[in-house]
């Protein structure tokens, strides 16, 4: 089959299953299990002849001839058995369940997967198929999957600014479906002529992640594997451990991350009456500057602890990190003193699947201990004021961030020029503030604006009615999702 034919088949079957109530996420999971088993079967035959650890009684060959109830029973048994295996195999099948209740449709899906030689397909093709369904799943606001999916245009811009080099380590302590890893991989392949050792390192030694949600971790591992990262019979490069629990045992060269939205970390426990309750979770880490239940501040502190002395980070964080008092003020002061916080990109609303989020990208480089503050100047790019994006009609594109990337100047960020000038160009979006200016602000607030919001003064500059309507609908859906979560916890 041609690439277009394969993509068409995968999507048409997805549509068929959605008519039966099987969402993108459930379809993606079943597709993951079946493609993995089919590829394991392909690797077990010539010219590879590799034993990838799948027991013969649960191999692809045992699924193909079965139909009806017999197929359903064996499929469920296969998922349960493989979830107990070690390495990537066990991680892929952790907590796996059959979500396709119609055995006839399951048989058709197996037939479709069987008709493709997946190992022979280019990683671009396999990856595009998988990433496409991941994005569709993220767009389904009811599933809540969007919280694990960062807009790919933003990721690409962050990677381009960081300009990672071959032979270095890249980590993400909340890696979701692996978007940052894939973008970094593509950047390294396209911008460097890699030798044999560098290619091997990129495949098996560059990326290190954490993802505590089993279903999301499964999608991430398969996404990476289909993009040629990791081995089918190798160890998982994504840990199931909560990254915040302990100081990292190894430091890395780069951290690229978008920690989960939501201000507080929490844990579920059973009280004396046997009822489920949630409690704020505070991490008592000796290496943290401040002890707090604020999840975002904890991730920021942890990411700094992950970096080598020469390590660099680019992290998406919500506005509260820039202005919150108490622990927030302590963390900001320490961040400015011990790292070179050199760039902040202010992002607009309407680009994340978690609605109404006001976020920023913080770029900082770790530095050795010093008596003077490591930060000298912080450069701000305001891509929020008078910017309007929506998830459907006006999505964020890489071209939208091109001016920021040029201002950032990845080739030599020490040679930058402000586009803002109080008289010559008061509408310039690129402006520098000194460490002394920021340190003197109340609570060391980094929450800065200087552009005039046109919508507050000029009704003619409001977004298009259709964009406003879409934004209202998205906000209402997000509100309903939050209310359902509250109602569920009360019940």
VOPAGU-2260 file (C-alpha; in pm, 1 decimal, decimal comma):
REM VOPAGU-2260
SITE   aa  ch    i         X         Y         Z
SITE  UNK   A    0       0,0       0,0       0,0
SITE  UNK   A    1     109,7     356,7     -64,8
SITE  UNK   A    2     158,9     602,1     220,7
SITE  UNK   A    3    -159,0     791,0     130,2
SITE  UNK   A    4    -356,4     465,7     121,8
SITE  UNK   A    5    -232,7     366,6     467,7
SITE  UNK   A    6    -315,1     706,1     617,1
SITE  UNK   A    7    -657,5     698,9     454,3
SITE  UNK   A    8    -729,7     349,8     593,7
SITE  UNK   A    9    -615,8     440,5     945,7
SITE  UNK   A   10    -838,0     748,3     949,9
SITE  UNK   A   11   -1141,1     583,9     790,4
SITE  UNK   A   12   -1134,0     309,3    1050,3
SITE  UNK   A   13   -1106,6     570,0    1323,6
SITE  UNK   A   14   -1427,7     729,5    1188,2
SITE  UNK   A   15   -1603,3     390,4    1184,4
SITE  UNK   A   16   -1515,6     324,8    1548,7
SITE  UNK   A   17   -1620,0     674,9    1656,9
SITE  UNK   A   18   -1970,2     587,7    1534,1
SITE  UNK   A   19   -1960,9     307,4    1793,4
SITE  UNK   A   20   -1855,7     547,6    2068,3
SITE  UNK   A   21   -1482,9     469,0    2054,7
SITE  UNK   A   22   -1299,9     802,7    2088,8
SITE  UNK   A   23    -969,3     903,0    1932,9
SITE  UNK   A   24    -785,6     817,2    2255,3
SITE  UNK   A   25    -927,7     464,3    2281,8
SITE  UNK   A   26    -867,5     403,6    1910,9
SITE  UNK   A   27    -510,9     527,1    1946,9
SITE  UNK   A   28    -447,3     289,7    2236,2
SITE  UNK   A   29    -577,2     -16,3    2048,5
SITE  UNK   A   30    -380,1      86,4    1739,6
SITE  UNK   A   31     -70,4     116,7    1960,2
SITE  UNK   A   32    -106,3    -237,0    2096,2
SITE  UNK   A   33    -167,7    -390,7    1755,0
SITE  UNK   A   34     104,9    -202,9    1563,3
SITE  UNK   A   35     355,0    -288,7    1835,7
SITE  UNK   A   36     267,6    -660,9    1815,3
SITE  UNK   A   37     279,5    -652,9    1434,1
SITE  UNK   A   38     621,8    -483,7    1437,0
SITE  UNK   A   39     745,7    -732,6    1695,5
SITE  UNK   A   40     636,6   -1009,0    1455,2
SITE  UNK   A   41     817,0    -838,6    1163,7
SITE  UNK   A   42    1137,8    -802,6    1366,4
SITE  UNK   A   43    1118,4   -1172,5    1456,5
SITE  UNK   A   44    1141,8   -1272,0    1088,2
SITE  UNK   A   45    1437,2   -1246,2     842,8
SITE  UNK   A   46    1643,9   -1041,3     795,3
SITE  UNK   A   47    1615,1    -922,5    1157,7
SITE  UNK   A   48    1543,7   -1246,7    1349,9
SITE  UNK   A   49    1524,0   -1060,3    1681,0
SITE  UNK   A   50    1357,1   -1191,3    1993,1
SITE  UNK   A   51    1177,9    -884,8    2129,1
SITE  UNK   A   52    1033,6   -1063,0    2430,9
SITE  UNK   A   53     674,2   -1129,2    2322,9
SITE  UNK   A   54     582,0   -1484,6    2437,3
SITE  UNK   A   55     479,9   -1710,6    2144,3
SITE  UNK   A   56     133,6   -1777,5    2288,5
SITE  UNK   A   57      62,5   -1401,0    2272,3
SITE  UNK   A   58     231,8   -1322,7    1941,0
SITE  UNK   A   59      74,8   -1154,5    1639,5
SITE  UNK   A   60      34,3   -1490,7    1468,5
SITE  UNK   A   61    -202,5   -1608,7    1744,7
SITE  UNK   A   62    -438,9   -1314,0    1690,7
SITE  UNK   A   63    -474,8   -1320,9    1311,7
SITE  UNK   A   64    -684,3   -1635,8    1259,1
SITE  UNK   A   65    -929,4   -1578,8    1546,0
SITE  UNK   A   66   -1282,0   -1439,9    1513,3
SITE  UNK   A   67   -1577,7   -1355,5    1735,5
SITE  UNK   A   68   -1579,2   -1424,3    2108,0
SITE  UNK   A   69   -1265,6   -1638,9    2079,3
SITE  UNK   A   70   -1071,1   -1339,4    1944,0
SITE  UNK   A   71   -1204,6   -1108,6    2213,8
SITE  UNK   A   72   -1108,1   -1347,0    2496,5
SITE  UNK   A   73    -758,6   -1408,0    2358,7
SITE  UNK   A   74    -699,4   -1035,6    2295,4
SITE  UNK   A   75    -793,6    -946,4    2653,6
SITE  UNK   A   76    -569,0   -1225,1    2785,0
SITE  UNK   A   77    -282,1   -1103,7    2563,1
SITE  UNK   A   78    -308,6    -747,2    2693,5
SITE  UNK   A   79    -313,0    -865,2    3054,4
SITE  UNK   A   80     -14,1   -1097,4    3010,6
SITE  UNK   A   81     205,4    -846,8    2825,5
SITE  UNK   A   82     144,2    -580,4    3090,9
SITE  UNK   A   83     358,1    -789,3    3329,4
SITE  UNK   A   84     662,7    -796,2    3099,1
SITE  UNK   A   85     974,2    -582,1    3151,7
SITE  UNK   A   86    1124,3    -298,1    2948,4
SITE  UNK   A   87     941,0    -108,2    2676,1
SITE  UNK   A   88     712,8    -406,4    2615,2
SITE  UNK   A   89     570,3    -389,3    2967,7
SITE  UNK   A   90     546,0     -10,3    2957,7
SITE  UNK   A   91     349,0     -15,3    2630,9
SITE  UNK   A   92      96,8    -261,1    2775,0
SITE  UNK   A   93      74,1    -122,4    3132,1
SITE  UNK   A   94    -292,3    -112,6    3245,0
SITE  UNK   A   95    -399,4    -204,3    2891,2
SITE  UNK   A   96    -766,3    -282,1    2822,5
SITE  UNK   A   97    -973,8    -375,8    2521,0
SITE  UNK   A   98   -1196,2     -79,3    2429,5
SITE  UNK   A   99   -1339,1    -231,4    2108,6
SITE  UNK   A  100   -1640,5    -430,2    2224,8
SITE  UNK   A  101   -1741,9    -551,7    1876,7
SITE  UNK   A  102   -1518,1    -852,6    1787,4
SITE  UNK   A  103   -1596,8    -806,2    1416,8
SITE  UNK   A  104   -1451,9    -454,9    1420,0
SITE  UNK   A  105   -1151,3    -572,5    1621,8
SITE  UNK   A  106   -1088,9    -840,3    1357,3
SITE  UNK   A  107   -1110,4    -576,6    1081,5
SITE  UNK   A  108    -864,1    -354,9    1265,1
SITE  UNK   A  109    -622,6    -646,6    1302,1
SITE  UNK   A  110    -662,8    -717,4     930,6
SITE  UNK   A  111    -584,1    -355,0     846,0
SITE  UNK   A  112    -270,8    -350,4    1064,5
SITE  UNK   A  113    -163,9    -687,5     922,6
SITE  UNK   A  114    -178,8    -551,0     567,8
SITE  UNK   A  115     109,2    -307,5     630,8
SITE  UNK   A  116     481,9    -380,7     668,4
SITE  UNK   A  117     535,7    -126,7     945,8
SITE  UNK   A  118     910,2    -181,4     987,6
SITE  UNK   A  119     964,1     -99,1     619,4
SITE  UNK   A  120     766,2     226,2     642,2
SITE  UNK   A  121     971,9     541,3     683,2
SITE  UNK   A  122     972,2     690,7    1033,3
SITE  UNK   A  123     827,1    1011,9     887,3
SITE  UNK   A  124     523,1     823,9     756,6
SITE  UNK   A  125     463,8     624,7    1074,4
SITE  UNK   A  126     521,1     930,7    1286,2
SITE  UNK   A  127     288,1    1150,8    1082,3
SITE  UNK   A  128       6,6     895,6    1110,1
SITE  UNK   A  129      46,4     870,0    1486,2
SITE  UNK   A  130     100,5    1241,0    1553,9
SITE  UNK   A  131    -208,3    1320,6    1345,2
SITE  UNK   A  132    -432,5    1105,9    1565,0
SITE  UNK   A  133    -265,4    1239,7    1880,9
SITE  UNK   A  134    -352,8    1593,4    1774,4
SITE  UNK   A  135    -711,2    1496,3    1691,9
SITE  UNK   A  136    -735,5    1334,6    2035,1
SITE  UNK   A  137    -605,1    1653,5    2197,9
SITE  UNK   A  138    -869,9    1858,5    2013,7
SITE  UNK   A  139   -1144,4    1650,7    2177,4
SITE  UNK   A  140   -1198,6    1874,9    2481,0
SITE  UNK   A  141   -1420,2    1618,4    2656,3
SITE  UNK   A  142   -1136,5    1364,5    2674,0
SITE  UNK   A  143    -905,1    1603,4    2859,9
SITE  UNK   A  144    -614,3    1474,2    2648,8
SITE  UNK   A  145    -523,3    1828,4    2545,2
SITE  UNK   A  146    -344,3    1885,2    2876,5
SITE  UNK   A  147     -73,5    1644,6    2756,0
SITE  UNK   A  148     -37,2    1806,9    2414,4
SITE  UNK   A  149     167,6    2125,4    2363,0
SITE  UNK   A  150     107,9    2315,7    2035,4
SITE  UNK   A  151     368,7    2184,2    1792,1
SITE  UNK   A  152     442,5    2531,7    1654,0
SITE  UNK   A  153     541,2    2653,0    2001,4
SITE  UNK   A  154     757,3    2345,5    2057,8
SITE  UNK   A  155     934,2    2395,3    1724,3
SITE  UNK   A  156    1006,5    2760,3    1808,8
SITE  UNK   A  157    1145,7    2669,0    2151,7
SITE  UNK   A  158    1370,6    2399,2    2002,7
SITE  UNK   A  159    1494,0    2634,7    1729,5
SITE  UNK   A  160    1587,9    2893,3    1993,4
SITE  UNK   A  161    1765,2    2636,2    2210,8
SITE  UNK   A  162    1949,2    2491,7    1907,2
SITE  UNK   A  163    2051,4    2162,1    2076,3
SITE  UNK   A  164    2379,2    2000,7    1971,6
SITE  UNK   A  165    2453,9    1630,9    1897,4
SITE  UNK   A  166    2592,3    1415,9    2176,5
SITE  UNK   A  167    2408,9    1607,3    2449,0
SITE  UNK   A  168    2130,5    1486,2    2679,8
SITE  UNK   A  169    1776,4    1625,2    2662,7
SITE  UNK   A  170    1514,5    1577,1    2934,7
SITE  UNK   A  171    1149,3    1655,3    3001,8
SITE  UNK   A  172    1015,8    1578,9    3354,0
SITE  UNK   A  173     652,7    1581,9    3234,7
SITE  UNK   A  174     688,1    1466,6    2875,7
SITE  UNK   A  175     324,2    1397,0    2785,0
SITE  UNK   A  176     314,8    1243,6    2436,6
SITE  UNK   A  177     678,7    1331,7    2362,8
SITE  UNK   A  178     642,2    1644,8    2150,8
SITE  UNK   A  179     962,2    1813,5    2271,5
SITE  UNK   A  180    1169,3    1500,3    2211,0
SITE  UNK   A  181    1039,4    1459,6    1856,4
SITE  UNK   A  182    1102,5    1824,0    1768,2
SITE  UNK   A  183    1455,7    1808,8    1910,6
SITE  UNK   A  184    1520,2    1485,1    1719,7
SITE  UNK   A  185    1401,7    1639,4    1392,3
SITE  UNK   A  186    1609,1    1952,7    1452,7
SITE  UNK   A  187    1927,5    1753,1    1518,3
SITE  UNK   A  188    1876,8    1532,2    1211,5
SITE  UNK   A  189    1804,2    1825,5     979,8
SITE  UNK   A  190    2070,5    2070,0    1099,3
SITE  UNK   A  191    2367,8    1836,7    1159,9
SITE  UNK   A  192    2542,0    1573,5     952,3
SITE  UNK   A  193    2550,9    1298,6    1215,1
SITE  UNK   A  194    2812,2    1022,6    1216,4
SITE  UNK   A  195    2736,5     662,1    1313,8
SITE  UNK   A  196    2805,6     710,2    1686,2
SITE  UNK   A  197    2598,2    1028,4    1700,8
SITE  UNK   A  198    2305,1     853,0    1533,6
SITE  UNK   A  199    2326,5     567,8    1784,5
SITE  UNK   A  200    2341,0     814,8    2072,9
SITE  UNK   A  201    2042,9    1006,7    1936,0
SITE  UNK   A  202    1839,3     687,2    1910,7
SITE  UNK   A  203    1921,5     539,1    2250,7
SITE  UNK   A  204    2100,9     782,6    2481,9
SITE  UNK   A  205    1982,0    1138,7    2423,2
SITE  UNK   A  206    1629,3    1155,0    2564,4
SITE  UNK   A  207    1513,0    1107,1    2923,6
SITE  UNK   A  208    1156,7    1169,3    3037,2
SITE  UNK   A  209     900,6    1118,6    3312,3
SITE  UNK   A  210     526,9    1067,6    3268,0
SITE  UNK   A  211     319,0     941,5    3561,3
SITE  UNK   A  212      -5,0     880,2    3364,6
SITE  UNK   A  213      17,6     524,7    3225,5
SITE  UNK   A  214    -199,4     585,0    2918,0
SITE  UNK   A  215     -10,6     900,5    2820,7
SITE  UNK   A  216     325,1     728,9    2882,0
SITE  UNK   A  217     221,0     447,1    2648,7
SITE  UNK   A  218     132,9     693,4    2371,7
SITE  UNK   A  219     461,2     877,1    2426,5
SITE  UNK   A  220     672,7     560,8    2402,4
SITE  UNK   A  221     497,5     445,6    2086,3
SITE  UNK   A  222     523,2     794,3    1937,3
SITE  UNK   A  223     898,9     799,4    2003,0
SITE  UNK   A  224     946,3     444,7    1877,4
SITE  UNK   A  225     762,4     511,9    1552,0
SITE  UNK   A  226     985,5     817,0    1503,3
SITE  UNK   A  227    1296,8     596,3    1539,0
SITE  UNK   A  228    1376,1     677,9    1904,0
SITE  UNK   A  229    1443,8     372,5    2121,2
SITE  UNK   A  230    1450,9      -0,6    2046,3
SITE  UNK   A  231    1150,5    -232,2    2040,4
SITE  UNK   A  232    1333,1    -468,2    2278,0
SITE  UNK   A  233    1516,2    -197,2    2472,0
SITE  UNK   A  234    1461,7     -20,3    2800,2
SITE  UNK   A  235    1210,5     262,4    2823,4
SITE  UNK   A  236    1353,0     614,9    2810,7
SITE  UNK   A  237    1040,1     741,2    2986,5
SITE  UNK   A  238    1008,7     669,0    3358,3
SITE  UNK   A  239     678,8     617,2    3537,4
SITE  UNK   A  240     818,7     783,5    3851,1
SITE  UNK   A  241     700,1    1121,4    3977,0
SITE  UNK   A  242     991,7    1347,8    3881,5
SITE  UNK   A  243     930,2    1582,9    4174,6
SITE  UNK   A  244     973,1    1323,7    4450,6
SITE  UNK   A  245    1353,9    1325,5    4464,5
SITE  UNK   A  246    1659,6    1513,1    4345,2
SITE  UNK   A  247    1769,2    1374,4    4005,0
SITE  UNK   A  248    2053,8    1121,8    4017,5
SITE  UNK   A  249    2192,8    1250,5    3686,7
SITE  UNK   A  250    2202,2    1599,5    3538,3
SITE  UNK   A  251    2141,7    1683,9    3172,2
SITE  UNK   A  252    2244,7    1939,7    2909,6
SITE  UNK   A  253    1898,2    2059,3    2809,5
SITE  UNK   A  254    1550,3    2060,2    2959,8
SITE  UNK   A  255    1253,1    2135,3    2734,0
SITE  UNK   A  256     920,7    2115,0    2913,5
SITE  UNK   A  257     560,3    2223,6    2954,4
SITE  UNK   A  258     466,3    2095,9    3302,9
SITE  UNK   A  259      95,7    2014,4    3349,3
SITE  UNK   A  260    -134,4    2309,5    3411,3
SITE  UNK   A  261    -300,7    2329,3    3750,5
SITE  UNK   A  262    -165,3    2526,2    4039,1
SITE  UNK   A  263    -145,8    2261,5    4311,2
SITE  UNK   A  264      -6,9    1910,0    4331,4
SITE  UNK   A  265    -237,7    1670,8    4511,8
SITE  UNK   A  266    -262,7    1307,4    4609,0
SITE  UNK   A  267    -559,3    1078,9    4668,6
SITE  UNK   A  268    -583,7     880,2    4992,3
SITE  UNK   A  269    -841,3     675,1    5184,0
SITE  UNK   A  270    -956,3     818,7    5517,5
SITE  UNK   A  271   -1056,5     624,9    5830,5
SITE  UNK   A  272   -1413,8     590,6    5702,3
SITE  UNK   A  273   -1285,4     429,6    5382,6
SITE  UNK   A  274   -1369,2     732,7    5168,9
SITE  UNK   A  275   -1143,8     877,7    4898,6
SITE  UNK   A  276   -1006,0    1225,0    4972,1
SITE  UNK   A  277    -759,0    1456,3    4802,0
SITE  UNK   A  278    -491,1    1651,7    4983,0
SITE  UNK   A  279    -238,4    1911,1    4873,4
SITE  UNK   A  280      96,4    1745,8    4809,6
SITE  UNK   A  281     408,2    1922,7    4934,5
SITE  UNK   A  282     750,2    1795,3    4830,5
SITE  UNK   A  283    1010,5    1828,1    5104,8
SITE  UNK   A  284    1327,8    1853,7    4900,0
SITE  UNK   A  285    1651,0    1974,5    5061,2
SITE  UNK   A  286    1766,1    2107,4    4722,0
SITE  UNK   A  287    1452,9    2322,0    4672,3
SITE  UNK   A  288    1467,1    2694,5    4748,1
SITE  UNK   A  289    1111,3    2694,6    4886,4
SITE  UNK   A  290     870,6    2429,1    5013,8
SITE  UNK   A  291     529,9    2470,0    4852,5
SITE  UNK   A  292     231,2    2276,2    4715,7
SITE  UNK   A  293     237,4    2494,7    4401,8
SITE  UNK   A  294     304,7    2244,0    4126,8
SITE  UNK   A  295     446,7    2499,6    3883,7
SITE  UNK   A  296     700,0    2637,6    4131,7
SITE  UNK   A  297     803,6    2283,8    4221,3
SITE  UNK   A  298     862,0    2194,8    3857,0
SITE  UNK   A  299    1064,3    2512,9    3803,2
SITE  UNK   A  300    1286,0    2431,5    4102,0
SITE  UNK   A  301    1320,4    2069,3    3992,8
SITE  UNK   A  302    1413,5    2164,6    3636,1
SITE  UNK   A  303    1691,2    2386,3    3764,1
SITE  UNK   A  304    1820,8    2091,6    3972,5
SITE  UNK   A  305    1821,2    1871,9    3659,2
SITE  UNK   A  306    2069,7    2091,9    3474,1
SITE  UNK   A  307    2443,7    2049,1    3452,0
SITE  UNK   A  308    2645,9    2356,8    3547,5
SITE  UNK   A  309    2642,2    2443,5    3176,7
SITE  UNK   A  310    2285,6    2318,1    3125,7
SITE  UNK   A  311    2008,3    2519,1    2958,2
SITE  UNK   A  312    1630,5    2515,0    2988,0
SITE  UNK   A  313    1317,8    2638,6    2809,2
SITE  UNK   A  314    1000,4    2591,2    3013,3
SITE  UNK   A  315     633,3    2684,9    2961,4
SITE  UNK   A  316     488,0    2822,8    3286,4
SITE  UNK   A  317     164,9    3008,5    3374,3
SITE  UNK   A  318     151,8    3373,3    3481,2
SITE  UNK   A  319     125,1    3297,7    3855,4
SITE  UNK   A  320     490,3    3191,0    3853,0
SITE  UNK   A  321     585,0    3546,4    3751,0
SITE  UNK   A  322     398,9    3736,7    4023,0
SITE  UNK   A  323     285,4    3511,8    4310,9
SITE  UNK   A  324     419,7    3611,0    4652,5
SITE  UNK   A  325     558,8    3392,9    4932,2
SITE  UNK   A  326     731,9    3088,6    4782,8
SITE  UNK   A  327     697,9    3243,9    4436,4
SITE  UNK   A  328     901,7    3547,3    4535,8
SITE  UNK   A  329    1171,5    3325,4    4689,3
SITE  UNK   A  330    1193,8    3108,8    4376,1
SITE  UNK   A  331    1215,6    3410,7    4142,2
SITE  UNK   A  332    1491,7    3572,4    4348,2
SITE  UNK   A  333    1693,6    3250,0    4351,2
SITE  UNK   A  334    1634,1    3187,3    3981,6
SITE  UNK   A  335    1766,7    3533,9    3893,1
SITE  UNK   A  336    2065,7    3490,0    4124,8
SITE  UNK   A  337    2176,7    3134,6    4042,2
SITE  UNK   A  338    2082,3    3104,9    3673,8
SITE  UNK   A  339    2094,4    3343,6    3381,2
SITE  UNK   A  340    1726,3    3403,5    3313,6
SITE  UNK   A  341    1780,3    3578,1    2983,1
SITE  UNK   A  342    1449,7    3553,1    2790,6
SITE  UNK   A  343    1075,9    3548,7    2858,8
SITE  UNK   A  344     823,9    3492,8    2579,6
SITE  UNK   A  345     473,8    3608,1    2678,7
SITE  UNK   A  346     212,7    3385,6    2511,6
SITE  UNK   A  347    -146,2    3468,6    2411,4
SITE  UNK   A  348    -457,5    3279,6    2517,1
SITE  UNK   A  349    -630,7    3051,0    2267,2
SITE  UNK   A  350    -329,5    2833,4    2179,4
SITE  UNK   A  351    -357,7    2564,1    2449,3
SITE  UNK   A  352    -626,3    2297,1    2475,5
SITE  UNK   A  353    -657,3    2389,7    2843,5
SITE  UNK   A  354    -867,9    2701,4    2792,9
SITE  UNK   A  355    -804,0    3047,0    2934,9
SITE  UNK   A  356    -442,7    2973,1    3025,0
SITE  UNK   A  357    -204,6    3268,8    3028,5
SITE  UNK   A  358     145,2    3129,5    2996,3
SITE  UNK   A  359     504,5    3225,2    2924,3
SITE  UNK   A  360     820,9    3052,4    2810,5
SITE  UNK   A  361    1116,4    3105,6    3042,9
SITE  UNK   A  362    1462,2    3050,6    2890,9
SITE  UNK   A  363    1745,0    3021,3    3145,0
SITE  UNK   A  364    2101,0    2887,9    3158,2
SITE  UNK   A  365    2249,9    2732,7    3469,5
SITE  UNK   A  366    2563,6    2890,7    3613,8
SITE  UNK   A  367    2830,7    2796,5    3873,3
SITE  UNK   A  368    2790,2    2946,7    4220,6
SITE  UNK   A  369    2891,3    3313,6    4233,4
SITE  UNK   A  370    2872,7    3609,6    4472,8
SITE  UNK   A  371    2696,3    3824,7    4212,6
SITE  UNK   A  372    2365,0    3748,6    4041,1
SITE  UNK   A  373    2400,7    3534,3    3728,4
SITE  UNK   A  374    2122,7    3727,5    3551,7
SITE  UNK   A  375    2226,0    4062,4    3404,2
SITE  UNK   A  376    1937,4    4143,4    3167,7
SITE  UNK   A  377    1603,7    3977,1    3091,8
SITE  UNK   A  378    1469,7    4020,3    2738,4
SITE  UNK   A  379    1090,2    4010,8    2697,5
SITE  UNK   A  380     895,2    3941,0    2381,6
SITE  UNK   A  381     526,2    4029,6    2420,4
SITE  UNK   A  382     334,4    3798,4    2190,0
SITE  UNK   A  383      16,4    3847,1    2393,8
SITE  UNK   A  384    -102,8    4207,1    2375,4
SITE  UNK   A  385    -336,8    4257,0    2075,1
SITE  UNK   A  386    -275,0    3897,4    1957,3
SITE  UNK   A  387    -574,4    3671,2    1898,6
SITE  UNK   A  388    -557,4    3296,1    1835,6
SITE  UNK   A  389    -818,5    3021,2    1850,1
SITE  UNK   A  390    -781,0    2644,5    1837,4
SITE  UNK   A  391    -978,9    2598,7    1515,7
SITE  UNK   A  392   -1005,5    2912,8    1300,7
SITE  UNK   A  393    -675,5    3083,1    1378,4
SITE  UNK   A  394    -429,7    2831,4    1516,7
SITE  UNK   A  395     -75,4    2919,9    1618,0
SITE  UNK   A  396     177,1    2858,2    1337,0
SITE  UNK   A  397     556,1    2858,1    1345,9
SITE  UNK   A  398     552,0    3161,0    1113,3
SITE  UNK   A  399     369,0    3356,6    1384,6
SITE  UNK   A  400     671,1    3315,0    1612,3
SITE  UNK   A  401     934,0    3384,1    1345,4
SITE  UNK   A  402     989,1    3744,4    1457,4
SITE  UNK   A  403    1047,2    3625,0    1814,0
SITE  UNK   A  404    1300,0    3362,5    1695,9
SITE  UNK   A  405    1485,0    3627,8    1496,7
SITE  UNK   A  406    1489,4    3862,3    1796,4
SITE  UNK   A  407    1607,1    3579,1    2021,7
SITE  UNK   A  408    1898,2    3528,1    1778,4
SITE  UNK   A  409    1987,5    3160,9    1841,7
SITE  UNK   A  410    2318,6    3200,3    1654,4
SITE  UNK   A  411    2441,5    3449,5    1914,6
SITE  UNK   A  412    2190,4    3562,1    2173,5
SITE  UNK   A  413    2446,8    3805,4    2319,2
SITE  UNK   A  414    2401,5    4021,4    2007,8
SITE  UNK   A  415    2045,1    4143,6    2039,6
SITE  UNK   A  416    1873,8    4472,4    1960,8
SITE  UNK   A  417    1552,9    4602,4    2114,2
SITE  UNK   A  418    1265,2    4671,1    1875,4
SITE  UNK   A  419    1095,1    4884,4    2143,9
SITE  UNK   A  420    1179,8    5251,3    2185,1
SITE  UNK   A  421     978,6    5495,3    2401,7
SITE  UNK   A  422     959,0    5749,8    2118,8
SITE  UNK   A  423    1070,5    5588,0    1792,6
SITE  UNK   A  424     877,4    5261,1    1833,9
SITE  UNK   A  425     653,9    5240,7    2144,9
SITE  UNK   A  426     476,0    4939,1    1988,2
SITE  UNK   A  427     792,4    4728,3    1973,6
SITE  UNK   A  428     741,6    4381,5    2122,4
SITE  UNK   A  429    1108,2    4311,6    2210,9
SITE  UNK   A  430    1238,6    4490,5    2519,7
SITE  UNK   A  431    1519,1    4450,6    2774,0
SITE  UNK   A  432    1503,2    4498,2    3152,1
SITE  UNK   A  433    1808,9    4497,6    3379,9
SITE  UNK   A  434    1848,8    4274,9    3683,9
SITE  UNK   A  435    1846,3    4585,4    3906,1
SITE  UNK   A  436    1511,1    4698,3    3761,4
SITE  UNK   A  437    1351,8    4358,6    3820,2
SITE  UNK   A  438    1502,4    4302,5    4167,1
SITE  UNK   A  439    1362,1    4639,2    4280,2
SITE  UNK   A  440    1002,8    4549,1    4182,0
SITE  UNK   A  441     747,2    4452,5    4447,4
SITE  UNK   A  442     787,5    4079,2    4524,7
SITE  UNK   A  443    1047,2    4068,3    4243,9
SITE  UNK   A  444     753,6    4043,1    4003,9
SITE  UNK   A  445     848,2    3944,8    3650,0
SITE  UNK   A  446     494,1    4012,2    3527,0
SITE  UNK   A  447     566,6    4301,4    3287,7
SITE  UNK   A  448     369,3    4478,1    3012,8
SITE  UNK   A  449     434,5    4799,3    2821,1
SITE  UNK   A  450     215,4    4781,5    2507,7
SITE  UNK   A  451    -126,5    4947,1    2492,6
SITE  UNK   A  452    -415,2    4699,0    2464,8
SITE  UNK   A  453    -609,6    4829,3    2163,0
SITE  UNK   A  454    -924,7    4634,6    2250,8
SITE  UNK   A  455    -963,9    4838,0    2570,5
SITE  UNK   A  456    -969,2    5168,2    2382,3
SITE  UNK   A  457   -1090,5    5088,2    2030,9
SITE  UNK   A  458   -1392,8    4866,7    1968,8
SITE  UNK   A  459   -1297,9    4846,3    1601,5
SITE  UNK   A  460    -999,6    4628,4    1694,2
SITE  UNK   A  461   -1198,8    4349,4    1855,0
SITE  UNK   A  462   -1152,0    3998,3    1708,2
SITE  UNK   A  463   -1383,1    3874,1    1434,6
SITE  UNK   A  464   -1731,1    3771,6    1565,1
SITE  UNK   A  465   -1670,6    3409,4    1457,9
SITE  UNK   A  466   -1341,0    3402,0    1652,1
SITE  UNK   A  467   -1510,6    3548,1    1958,2
SITE  UNK   A  468   -1790,1    3290,0    1931,7
SITE  UNK   A  469   -1538,5    3006,6    1907,1
SITE  UNK   A  470   -1348,1    3140,3    2206,9
SITE  UNK   A  471   -1670,1    3163,5    2413,0
SITE  UNK   A  472   -1766,5    2805,6    2319,1
SITE  UNK   A  473   -1420,4    2674,2    2406,8
SITE  UNK   A  474   -1426,5    2855,1    2741,9
SITE  UNK   A  475   -1772,9    2717,8    2822,0
SITE  UNK   A  476   -1661,0    2363,3    2734,9
SITE  UNK   A  477   -1350,1    2405,0    2950,3
SITE  UNK   A  478   -1567,4    2534,4    3235,4
SITE  UNK   A  479   -1801,1    2235,4    3205,3
SITE  UNK   A  480   -1501,9    1999,8    3208,7
SITE  UNK   A  481   -1373,4    2162,1    3529,3
SITE  UNK   A  482   -1719,7    2152,7    3687,5
SITE  UNK   A  483   -1756,6    1782,8    3603,6
SITE  UNK   A  484   -1423,7    1715,9    3775,7
SITE  UNK   A  485   -1542,2    1904,5    4085,8
SITE  UNK   A  486   -1878,0    1722,5    4083,4
SITE  UNK   A  487   -1702,4    1386,6    4045,3
SITE  UNK   A  488   -1477,9    1457,3    4344,6
SITE  UNK   A  489   -1782,3    1554,8    4554,6
SITE  UNK   A  490   -1960,0    1232,0    4463,7
